[in-house]
Amino acid sequence: MARMVRKQIVIEPEQETALASLAAERGVSQSELVRQAVDRLLEEAHEAEEKRRNFEELMAFFRKGRDIGLVDENGFKIWDRELGNDWRGRPRHERDRLRSEYIRRGPSRGGAGPCGPLGPALL
């Protein structure tokens, strides 16, 4: 086993009672329970950082799509190969109708899901 480092902590009396009970119930020391709790805390922090990094990458992807004109401000594709049009050049009611049809078709028939072709519009 690796060399341990001694740490002194201060906890509430109720926490001490609960910790002692749980340690006895599980047949481990209170120190082992504290080490397990610290391990879980560190793992959760690592996972949260990874999720934040993934979210930032996804947002960069959405921003790039918007910046180069692939999607509008709501996350919808601007140009549709099947319809062969640029939605920005059409009246709003027609664009809304085309988008509704596109979404209704669903992904299996060349359409998009409920959040548009690139996912939710989080721009």
N, CA, C and O atoms as a GROMACS GRO file, in nm:
protein
  492
    1MET      N    1   0.084  -0.117   0.000
    1MET     CA    2   0.000   0.000   0.000
    1MET      C    3   0.089   0.124   0.000
    1MET      O    4   0.196   0.126   0.062
    2ALA      N    5   0.045   0.227  -0.070
    2ALA     CA    6   0.120   0.352  -0.078
    2ALA      C    7   0.122   0.421   0.059
    2ALA      O    8   0.034   0.400   0.142
    3ARG      N    9   0.221   0.501   0.079
    3ARG     CA   10   0.234   0.576   0.204
    3ARG      C   11   0.117   0.673   0.217
    3ARG      O   12   0.086   0.746   0.123
    4MET      N   13   0.052   0.673   0.333
    4MET     CA   14  -0.062   0.760   0.358
    4MET      C   15  -0.012   0.894   0.414
    4MET      O   16   0.095   0.902   0.474
    5VAL      N   17  -0.093   0.997   0.394
    5VAL     CA   18  -0.066   1.130   0.449
    5VAL      C   19  -0.173   1.158   0.553
    5VAL      O   20  -0.292   1.142   0.526
    6ARG      N   21  -0.131   1.198   0.668
    6ARG     CA   22  -0.225   1.223   0.778
    6ARG      C   23  -0.289   1.361   0.758
    6ARG      O   24  -0.219   1.460   0.736
    7LYS      N   25  -0.423   1.366   0.767
    7LYS     CA   26  -0.499   1.491   0.758
    7LYS      C   27  -0.592   1.497   0.877
    7LYS      O   28  -0.651   1.396   0.917
    8GLN      N   29  -0.605   1.613   0.932
    8GLN     CA   30  -0.698   1.631   1.043
    8GLN      C   31  -0.817   1.709   0.990
    8GLN      O   32  -0.801   1.815   0.930
    9ILE      N   33  -0.939   1.656   1.013
    9ILE     CA   34  -1.060   1.723   0.966
    9ILE      C   35  -1.151   1.752   1.085
    9ILE      O   36  -1.139   1.690   1.191
   10VAL      N   37  -1.240   1.846   1.065
   10VAL     CA   38  -1.338   1.881   1.169
   10VAL      C   39  -1.476   1.856   1.110
   10VAL      O   40  -1.510   1.908   1.004
   11ILE      N   41  -1.555   1.774   1.180
   11ILE     CA   42  -1.690   1.743   1.133
   11ILE      C   43  -1.790   1.768   1.247
   11ILE      O   44  -1.751   1.781   1.363
   12GLU      N   45  -1.915   1.775   1.211
   12GLU     CA   46  -2.023   1.796   1.308
   12GLU      C   47  -2.041   1.668   1.391
   12GLU      O   48  -2.009   1.560   1.343
   13PRO      N   49  -2.092   1.679   1.513
   13PRO     CA   50  -2.114   1.560   1.596
   13PRO      C   51  -2.207   1.458   1.529
   13PRO      O   52  -2.187   1.338   1.541
   14GLU      N   53  -2.310   1.509   1.457
   14GLU     CA   54  -2.402   1.416   1.388
   14GLU      C   55  -2.329   1.340   1.277
   14GLU      O   56  -2.354   1.222   1.255
   15GLN      N   57  -2.238   1.409   1.209
   15GLN     CA   58  -2.160   1.343   1.104
   15GLN      C   59  -2.070   1.236   1.164
   15GLN      O   60  -2.054   1.129   1.106
   16GLU      N   61  -2.011   1.264   1.280
   16GLU     CA   62  -1.922   1.168   1.344
   16GLU      C   63  -2.000   1.043   1.384
   16GLU      O   64  -1.952   0.931   1.366
   17THR      N   65  -2.120   1.063   1.440
   17THR     CA   66  -2.204   0.950   1.480
   17THR      C   67  -2.242   0.866   1.358
   17THR      O   68  -2.233   0.744   1.361
   18ALA      N   69  -2.286   0.933   1.250
   18ALA     CA   70  -2.325   0.862   1.128
   18ALA      C   71  -2.205   0.791   1.066
   18ALA      O   72  -2.218   0.678   1.016
   19LEU      N   73  -2.089   0.855   1.068
   19LEU     CA   74  -1.967   0.796   1.012
   19LEU      C   75  -1.927   0.670   1.089
   19LEU      O   76  -1.891   0.569   1.030
   20ALA      N   77  -1.934   0.677   1.222
   20ALA     CA   78  -1.901   0.562   1.305
   20ALA      C   79  -1.997   0.446   1.279
   20ALA      O   80  -1.955   0.331   1.270
   21SER      N   81  -2.126   0.478   1.269
   21SER     CA   82  -2.226   0.372   1.243
   21SER      C   83  -2.203   0.307   1.108
   21SER      O   84  -2.205   0.185   1.096
   22LEU      N   85  -2.181   0.389   1.006
   22LEU     CA   86  -2.160   0.336   0.871
   22LEU      C   87  -2.032   0.253   0.864
   22LEU      O   88  -2.029   0.149   0.798
   23ALA      N   89  -1.927   0.298   0.930
   23ALA     CA   90  -1.801   0.223   0.931
   23ALA      C   91  -1.821   0.087   0.997
   23ALA      O   92  -1.771  -0.014   0.946
   24ALA      N   93  -1.892   0.083   1.109
   24ALA     CA   94  -1.918  -0.044   1.177
   24ALA      C   95  -2.005  -0.135   1.091
   24ALA      O   96  -1.981  -0.256   1.083
   25GLU      N   97  -2.105  -0.076   1.025
   25GLU     CA   98  -2.195  -0.154   0.939
   25GLU      C   99  -2.120  -0.216   0.822
   25GLU      O  100  -2.147  -0.330   0.785
   26ARG      N  101  -2.027  -0.142   0.765
   26ARG     CA  102  -1.952  -0.191   0.648
   26ARG      C  103  -1.825  -0.267   0.686
   26ARG      O  104  -1.764  -0.332   0.601
   27GLY      N  105  -1.786  -0.260   0.812
   27GLY     CA  106  -1.667  -0.331   0.857
   27GLY      C  107  -1.538  -0.268   0.808
   27GLY      O  108  -1.439  -0.337   0.783
   28VAL      N  109  -1.538  -0.136   0.794
   28VAL     CA  110  -1.417  -0.063   0.754
   28VAL      C  111  -1.394   0.050   0.853
   28VAL      O  112  -1.480   0.082   0.935
   29SER      N  113  -1.277   0.110   0.845
   29SER     CA  114  -1.246   0.221   0.936
   29SER      C  115  -1.315   0.349   0.888
   29SER      O  116  -1.355   0.361   0.773
   30GLN      N  117  -1.327   0.443   0.980
   30GLN     CA  118  -1.382   0.574   0.944
   30GLN      C  119  -1.290   0.642   0.843
   30GLN      O  120  -1.337   0.711   0.752
   31SER      N  121  -1.161   0.623   0.858
   31SER     CA  122  -1.065   0.682   0.763
   31SER      C  123  -1.088   0.628   0.622
   31SER      O  124  -1.078   0.702   0.524
   32GLU      N  125  -1.118   0.497   0.612
   32GLU     CA  126  -1.143   0.439   0.480
   32GLU      C  127  -1.268   0.500   0.418
   32GLU      O  128  -1.269   0.526   0.297
   33LEU      N  129  -1.372   0.523   0.496
   33LEU     CA  130  -1.492   0.587   0.443
   33LEU      C  131  -1.461   0.729   0.394
   33LEU      O  132  -1.511   0.772   0.290
   34VAL      N  133  -1.380   0.802   0.470
   34VAL     CA  134  -1.342   0.937   0.429
   34VAL      C  135  -1.262   0.932   0.299
   34VAL      O  136  -1.285   1.012   0.209
   35ARG      N  137  -1.168   0.836   0.287
   35ARG     CA  138  -1.090   0.822   0.162
   35ARG      C  139  -1.182   0.790   0.044
   35ARG      O  140  -1.164   0.845  -0.065
   36GLN      N  141  -1.281   0.702   0.066
   36GLN     CA  142  -1.376   0.669  -0.041
   36GLN      C  143  -1.456   0.792  -0.083
   36GLN      O  144  -1.479   0.815  -0.202
   37ALA      N  145  -1.497   0.872   0.015
   37ALA     CA  146  -1.573   0.994  -0.014
   37ALA      C  147  -1.487   1.093  -0.094
   37ALA      O  148  -1.536   1.156  -0.188
   38VAL      N  149  -1.360   1.106  -0.057
   38VAL     CA  150  -1.270   1.196  -0.128
   38VAL      C  151  -1.250   1.146  -0.272
   38VAL      O  152  -1.251   1.226  -0.365
   39ASP      N  153  -1.234   1.015  -0.289
   39ASP     CA  154  -1.219   0.958  -0.424
   39ASP      C  155  -1.341   0.989  -0.510
   39ASP      O  156  -1.327   1.029  -0.626
   40ARG      N  157  -1.462   0.972  -0.453
   40ARG     CA  158  -1.584   1.002  -0.528
   40ARG      C  159  -1.592   1.150  -0.564
   40ARG      O  160  -1.630   1.185  -0.675
   41LEU      N  161  -1.556   1.236  -0.470
   41LEU     CA  162  -1.558   1.380  -0.494
   41LEU      C  163  -1.463   1.416  -0.609
   41LEU      O  164  -1.499   1.494  -0.698
   42LEU      N  165  -1.343   1.361  -0.607
   42LEU     CA  166  -1.245   1.390  -0.713
   42LEU      C  167  -1.292   1.336  -0.848
   42LEU      O  168  -1.273   1.401  -0.951
   43GLU      N  169  -1.354   1.218  -0.848
   43GLU     CA  170  -1.406   1.160  -0.972
   43GLU      C  171  -1.520   1.247  -1.029
   43GLU      O  172  -1.525   1.270  -1.150
   44GLU      N  173  -1.609   1.293  -0.943
   44GLU     CA  174  -1.718   1.380  -0.987
   44GLU      C  175  -1.665   1.510  -1.044
   44GLU      O  176  -1.716   1.561  -1.144
   45ALA      N  177  -1.561   1.565  -0.981
   45ALA     CA  178  -1.501   1.690  -1.031
   45ALA      C  179  -1.438   1.667  -1.168
   45ALA      O  180  -1.448   1.752  -1.256
   46HIS      N  181  -1.373   1.552  -1.186
   46HIS     CA  182  -1.312   1.520  -1.316
   46HIS      C  183  -1.420   1.504  -1.423
   46HIS      O  184  -1.406   1.555  -1.534
   47GLU      N  185  -1.529   1.434  -1.389
   47GLU     CA  186  -1.638   1.416  -1.485
   47GLU      C  187  -1.704   1.549  -1.520
   47GLU      O  188  -1.738   1.572  -1.636
   48ALA      N  189  -1.721   1.636  -1.422
   48ALA     CA  190  -1.781   1.768  -1.447
   48ALA      C  191  -1.692   1.849  -1.541
   48ALA      O  192  -1.741   1.917  -1.630
   49GLU      N  193  -1.562   1.842  -1.521
   49GLU     CA  194  -1.468   1.914  -1.608
   49GLU      C  195  -1.473   1.857  -1.750
   49GLU      O  196  -1.469   1.932  -1.847
   50GLU      N  197  -1.482   1.726  -1.761
   50GLU     CA  198  -1.490   1.663  -1.893
   50GLU      C  199  -1.620   1.704  -1.964
   50GLU      O  200  -1.619   1.731  -2.084
   51LYS      N  201  -1.731   1.708  -1.891
   51LYS     CA  202  -1.859   1.751  -1.950
   51LYS      C  203  -1.851   1.895  -1.996
   51LYS      O  204  -1.901   1.930  -2.103
   52ARG      N  205  -1.788   1.981  -1.913
   52ARG     CA  206  -1.773   2.121  -1.950
   52ARG      C  207  -1.690   2.135  -2.077
   52ARG      O  208  -1.723   2.214  -2.166
   53ARG      N  209  -1.581   2.058  -2.086
   53ARG     CA  210  -1.496   2.062  -2.204
   53ARG      C  211  -1.572   2.014  -2.328
   53ARG      O  212  -1.562   2.075  -2.434
   54ASN      N  213  -1.649   1.906  -2.315
   54ASN     CA  214  -1.729   1.855  -2.426
   54ASN      C  215  -1.834   1.957  -2.470
   54ASN      O  216  -1.858   1.975  -2.589
   55PHE      N  217  -1.897   2.023  -2.371
   55PHE     CA  218  -1.996   2.125  -2.402
   55PHE      C  219  -1.932   2.240  -2.479
   55PHE      O  220  -1.988   2.287  -2.578
   56GLU      N  221  -1.815   2.283  -2.436
   56GLU     CA  222  -1.745   2.392  -2.505
   56GLU      C  223  -1.711   2.353  -2.649
   56GLU      O  224  -1.722   2.435  -2.740
   57GLU      N  225  -1.669   2.228  -2.671
   57GLU     CA  226  -1.640   2.181  -2.806
   57GLU      C  227  -1.766   2.182  -2.892
   57GLU      O  228  -1.762   2.222  -3.008
   58LEU      N  229  -1.877   2.138  -2.834
   58LEU     CA  230  -2.004   2.137  -2.907
   58LEU      C  231  -2.048   2.279  -2.942
   58LEU      O  232  -2.092   2.304  -3.054
   59MET      N  233  -2.035   2.370  -2.847
   59MET     CA  234  -2.073   2.509  -2.874
   59MET      C  235  -1.984   2.570  -2.982
   59MET      O  236  -2.031   2.648  -3.064
   60ALA      N  237  -1.856   2.535  -2.982
   60ALA     CA  238  -1.766   2.585  -3.086
   60ALA      C  239  -1.810   2.532  -3.222
   60ALA      O  240  -1.804   2.605  -3.321
   61PHE      N  241  -1.856   2.407  -3.226
   61PHE     CA  242  -1.906   2.348  -3.351
   61PHE      C  243  -2.029   2.425  -3.400
   61PHE      O  244  -2.040   2.456  -3.518
   62PHE      N  245  -2.123   2.454  -3.307
   62PHE     CA  246  -2.244   2.529  -3.345
   62PHE      C  247  -2.209   2.669  -3.393
   62PHE      O  248  -2.263   2.718  -3.493
   63ARG      N  249  -2.116   2.734  -3.320
   63ARG     CA  250  -2.077   2.870  -3.361
   63ARG      C  251  -2.012   2.867  -3.499
   63ARG      O  252  -2.034   2.957  -3.580
   64LYS      N  253  -1.932   2.766  -3.526
   64LYS     CA  254  -1.866   2.756  -3.657
   64LYS      C  255  -1.972   2.739  -3.766
   64LYS      O  256  -1.963   2.802  -3.871
   65GLY      N  257  -2.072   2.654  -3.740
   65GLY     CA  258  -2.180   2.635  -3.838
   65GLY      C  259  -2.254   2.764  -3.865
   65GLY      O  260  -2.289   2.794  -3.979
   66ARG      N  261  -2.278   2.840  -3.760
   66ARG     CA  262  -2.346   2.968  -3.776
   66ARG      C  263  -2.256   3.068  -3.850
   66ARG      O  264  -2.302   3.139  -3.939
   67ASP      N  265  -2.129   3.072  -3.812
   67ASP     CA  266  -2.037   3.170  -3.869
   67ASP      C  267  -2.012   3.148  -4.018
   67ASP      O  268  -1.994   3.244  -4.092
   68ILE      N  269  -2.012   3.022  -4.063
   68ILE     CA  270  -1.987   2.997  -4.205
   68ILE      C  271  -2.117   2.985  -4.284
   68ILE      O  272  -2.115   2.955  -4.404
   69GLY      N  273  -2.232   3.008  -4.217
   69GLY     CA  274  -2.359   3.013  -4.289
   69GLY      C  275  -2.429   2.881  -4.308
   69GLY      O  276  -2.517   2.870  -4.394
   70LEU      N  277  -2.392   2.778  -4.231
   70LEU     CA  278  -2.460   2.649  -4.245
   70LEU      C  279  -2.593   2.646  -4.170
   70LEU      O  280  -2.686   2.576  -4.212
   71VAL      N  281  -2.602   2.720  -4.062
   71VAL     CA  282  -2.726   2.725  -3.984
   71VAL      C  283  -2.760   2.869  -3.953
   71VAL      O  284  -2.674   2.957  -3.954
   72ASP      N  285  -2.889   2.893  -3.926
   72ASP     CA  286  -2.930   3.028  -3.888
   72ASP      C  287  -2.917   3.045  -3.737
   72ASP      O  288  -2.863   2.958  -3.669
   73GLU      N  289  -2.965   3.157  -3.685
   73GLU     CA  290  -2.950   3.186  -3.542
   73GLU      C  291  -3.025   3.089  -3.453
   73GLU      O  292  -2.999   3.083  -3.334
   74ASN      N  293  -3.120   3.012  -3.509
   74ASN     CA  294  -3.198   2.914  -3.432
   74ASN      C  295  -3.145   2.773  -3.445
   74ASN      O  296  -3.202   2.681  -3.387
   75GLY      N  297  -3.036   2.753  -3.518
   75GLY     CA  298  -2.978   2.621  -3.533
   75GLY      C  299  -3.034   2.540  -3.648
   75GLY      O  300  -3.006   2.420  -3.657
   76PHE      N  301  -3.112   2.602  -3.737
   76PHE     CA  302  -3.167   2.531  -3.851
   76PHE      C  303  -3.075   2.546  -3.972
   76PHE      O  304  -3.011   2.648  -3.991
   77LYS      N  305  -3.071   2.440  -4.053
   77LYS     CA  306  -2.994   2.449  -4.177
   77LYS      C  307  -3.051   2.560  -4.264
   77LYS      O  308  -3.172   2.578  -4.271
   78ILE      N  309  -2.962   2.634  -4.328
   78ILE     CA  310  -3.006   2.741  -4.416
   78ILE      C  311  -3.031   2.687  -4.557
   78ILE      O  312  -3.123   2.732  -4.625
   79TRP      N  313  -2.952   2.594  -4.598
   79TRP     CA  314  -2.964   2.542  -4.734
   79TRP      C  315  -3.000   2.396  -4.726
   79TRP      O  316  -2.943   2.323  -4.644
   80ASP      N  317  -3.092   2.350  -4.809
   80ASP     CA  318  -3.135   2.211  -4.810
   80ASP      C  319  -3.112   2.155  -4.949
   80ASP      O  320  -3.169   2.205  -5.046
   81ARG      N  321  -3.030   2.054  -4.960
   81ARG     CA  322  -2.996   1.996  -5.090
   81ARG      C  323  -3.121   1.945  -5.162
   81ARG      O  324  -3.137   1.964  -5.283
   82GLU      N  325  -3.209   1.880  -5.086
   82GLU     CA  326  -3.329   1.823  -5.148
   82GLU      C  327  -3.420   1.931  -5.204
   82GLU      O  328  -3.474   1.918  -5.314
   83LEU      N  329  -3.438   2.039  -5.127
   83LEU     CA  330  -3.524   2.146  -5.173
   83LEU      C  331  -3.449   2.240  -5.268
   83LEU      O  332  -3.510   2.314  -5.346
   84GLY      N  333  -3.316   2.237  -5.260
   84GLY     CA  334  -3.235   2.320  -5.348
   84GLY      C  335  -3.262   2.468  -5.332
   84GLY      O  336  -3.279   2.539  -5.431
   85ASN      N  337  -3.267   2.514  -5.209
   85ASN     CA  338  -3.299   2.654  -5.189
   85ASN      C  339  -3.220   2.713  -5.074
   85ASN      O  340  -3.158   2.642  -4.995
   86ASP      N  341  -3.224   2.842  -5.068
   86ASP     CA  342  -3.168   2.915  -4.956
   86ASP      C  343  -3.286   2.970  -4.879
   86ASP      O  344  -3.358   3.056  -4.930
   87TRP      N  345  -3.308   2.921  -4.759
   87TRP     CA  346  -3.426   2.959  -4.682
   87TRP      C  347  -3.428   3.107  -4.649
   87TRP      O  348  -3.536   3.164  -4.631
   88ARG      N  349  -3.312   3.170  -4.641
   88ARG     CA  350  -3.310   3.311  -4.604
   88ARG      C  351  -3.375   3.399  -4.710
   88ARG      O  352  -3.421   3.509  -4.679
   89GLY      N  353  -3.379   3.353  -4.835
   89GLY     CA  354  -3.434   3.434  -4.942
   89GLY      C  355  -3.585   3.421  -4.956
   89GLY      O  356  -3.642   3.481  -5.048
   90ARG      N  357  -3.650   3.347  -4.871
   90ARG     CA  358  -3.795   3.324  -4.882
   90ARG      C  359  -3.870   3.402  -4.775
   90ARG      O  360  -3.812   3.439  -4.673
   91PRO      N  361  -3.999   3.428  -4.799
   91PRO     CA  362  -4.080   3.495  -4.696
   91PRO      C  363  -4.085   3.410  -4.568
   91PRO      O  364  -4.074   3.287  -4.574
   92ARG      N  365  -4.099   3.475  -4.455
   92ARG     CA  366  -4.094   3.405  -4.327
   92ARG      C  367  -4.196   3.292  -4.317
   92ARG      O  368  -4.161   3.183  -4.269
   93HIS      N  369  -4.320   3.313  -4.361
   93HIS     CA  370  -4.421   3.208  -4.349
   93HIS      C  371  -4.382   3.086  -4.432
   93HIS      O  372  -4.410   2.972  -4.392
   94GLU      N  373  -4.319   3.108  -4.546
   94GLU     CA  374  -4.276   2.995  -4.630
   94GLU      C  375  -4.158   2.922  -4.567
   94GLU      O  376  -4.152   2.799  -4.570
   95ARG      N  377  -4.065   2.998  -4.511
   95ARG     CA  378  -3.952   2.934  -4.442
   95ARG      C  379  -4.002   2.849  -4.326
   95ARG      O  380  -3.955   2.737  -4.306
   96ASP      N  381  -4.098   2.902  -4.249
   96ASP     CA  382  -4.152   2.826  -4.136
   96ASP      C  383  -4.220   2.699  -4.184
   96ASP      O  384  -4.206   2.593  -4.121
   97ARG      N  385  -4.294   2.708  -4.294
   97ARG     CA  386  -4.361   2.590  -4.348
   97ARG      C  387  -4.258   2.486  -4.393
   97ARG      O  388  -4.272   2.368  -4.364
   98LEU      N  389  -4.154   2.531  -4.463
   98LEU     CA  390  -4.051   2.438  -4.511
   98LEU      C  391  -3.978   2.373  -4.393
   98LEU      O  392  -3.951   2.253  -4.395
   99ARG      N  393  -3.948   2.452  -4.291
   99ARG     CA  394  -3.882   2.395  -4.174
   99ARG      C  395  -3.970   2.292  -4.105
   99ARG      O  396  -3.923   2.186  -4.064
  100SER      N  397  -4.098   2.323  -4.093
  100SER     CA  398  -4.192   2.230  -4.029
  100SER      C  399  -4.197   2.098  -4.106
  100SER      O  400  -4.195   1.991  -4.046
  101GLU      N  401  -4.204   2.107  -4.239
  101GLU     CA  402  -4.206   1.985  -4.321
  101GLU      C  403  -4.077   1.908  -4.302
  101GLU      O  404  -4.078   1.785  -4.290
  102TYR      N  405  -3.966   1.979  -4.301
  102TYR     CA  406  -3.835   1.916  -4.288
  102TYR      C  407  -3.824   1.842  -4.156
  102TYR      O  408  -3.773   1.730  -4.152
  103ILE      N  409  -3.871   1.903  -4.049
  103ILE     CA  410  -3.865   1.840  -3.917
  103ILE      C  411  -3.961   1.723  -3.908
  103ILE      O  412  -3.928   1.619  -3.851
  104ARG      N  413  -4.082   1.739  -3.965
  104ARG     CA  414  -4.182   1.632  -3.962
  104ARG      C  415  -4.134   1.505  -4.030
  104ARG      O  416  -4.168   1.394  -3.988
  105ARG      N  417  -4.054   1.521  -4.135
  105ARG     CA  418  -4.006   1.402  -4.206
  105ARG      C  419  -3.920   1.315  -4.118
  105ARG      O  420  -3.916   1.193  -4.136
  106GLY      N  421  -3.852   1.374  -4.024
  106GLY     CA  422  -3.768   1.298  -3.931
  106GLY      C  423  -3.637   1.257  -3.994
  106GLY      O  424  -3.622   1.260  -4.117
  107PRO      N  425  -3.540   1.218  -3.911
  107PRO     CA  426  -3.406   1.185  -3.959
  107PRO      C  427  -3.402   1.068  -4.055
  107PRO      O  428  -3.317   1.064  -4.145
  108SER      N  429  -3.493   0.971  -4.039
  108SER     CA  430  -3.488   0.853  -4.126
  108SER      C  431  -3.532   0.883  -4.269
  108SER      O  432  -3.504   0.805  -4.360
  109ARG      N  433  -3.600   0.997  -4.290
  109ARG     CA  434  -3.645   1.031  -4.425
  109ARG      C  435  -3.581   1.161  -4.475
  109ARG      O  436  -3.641   1.235  -4.553
  110GLY      N  437  -3.460   1.186  -4.428
  110GLY     CA  438  -3.388   1.302  -4.478
  110GLY      C  439  -3.422   1.432  -4.410
  110GLY      O  440  -3.384   1.539  -4.457
  111GLY      N  441  -3.495   1.425  -4.300
  111GLY     CA  442  -3.530   1.546  -4.227
  111GLY      C  443  -3.443   1.561  -4.104
  111GLY      O  444  -3.334   1.504  -4.095
  112ALA      N  445  -3.493   1.638  -4.011
  112ALA     CA  446  -3.418   1.662  -3.888
  112ALA      C  447  -3.504   1.625  -3.769
  112ALA      O  448  -3.625   1.609  -3.781
  113GLY      N  449  -3.440   1.613  -3.655
  113GLY     CA  450  -3.511   1.588  -3.531
  113GLY      C  451  -3.578   1.716  -3.484
  113GLY      O  452  -3.574   1.817  -3.555
  114PRO      N  453  -3.639   1.715  -3.366
  114PRO     CA  454  -3.712   1.831  -3.318
  114PRO      C  455  -3.625   1.952  -3.289
  114PRO      O  456  -3.677   2.063  -3.273
  115CYS      N  457  -3.495   1.934  -3.280
  115CYS     CA  458  -3.407   2.045  -3.246
  115CYS      C  459  -3.329   2.095  -3.366
  115CYS      O  460  -3.235   2.172  -3.350
  116GLY      N  461  -3.365   2.054  -3.486
  116GLY     CA  462  -3.289   2.095  -3.602
  116GLY      C  463  -3.182   1.994  -3.636
  116GLY      O  464  -3.157   1.903  -3.557
  117PRO      N  465  -3.118   2.007  -3.749
  117PRO     CA  466  -3.024   1.907  -3.797
  117PRO      C  467  -2.896   1.897  -3.714
  117PRO      O  468  -2.832   1.792  -3.715
  118LEU      N  469  -2.858   2.001  -3.644
  118LEU     CA  470  -2.733   1.997  -3.570
  118LEU      C  471  -2.755   1.991  -3.420
  118LEU      O  472  -2.661   2.014  -3.344
  119GLY      N  473  -2.875   1.961  -3.375
  119GLY     CA  474  -2.901   1.951  -3.233
  119GLY      C  475  -2.969   2.076  -3.182
  119GLY      O  476  -3.014   2.159  -3.261
  120PRO      N  477  -2.977   2.089  -3.051
  120PRO     CA  478  -3.048   2.204  -2.994
  120PRO      C  479  -2.978   2.336  -3.028
  120PRO      O  480  -2.855   2.343  -3.039
  121ALA      N  481  -3.059   2.436  -3.044
  121ALA     CA  482  -3.004   2.569  -3.078
  121ALA      C  483  -2.961   2.637  -2.950
  121ALA      O  484  -3.043   2.700  -2.882
  122LEU      N  485  -2.835   2.626  -2.916
  122LEU     CA  486  -2.783   2.685  -2.793
  122LEU      C  487  -2.690   2.801  -2.823
  122LEU      O  488  -2.599   2.830  -2.746
  123LEU      N  489  -2.713   2.866  -2.934
  123LEU     CA  490  -2.621   2.971  -2.976
  123LEU      C  491  -2.638   3.095  -2.895
  123LEU      O  492  -2.569   3.194  -2.918
   0.00000   0.00000   0.00000
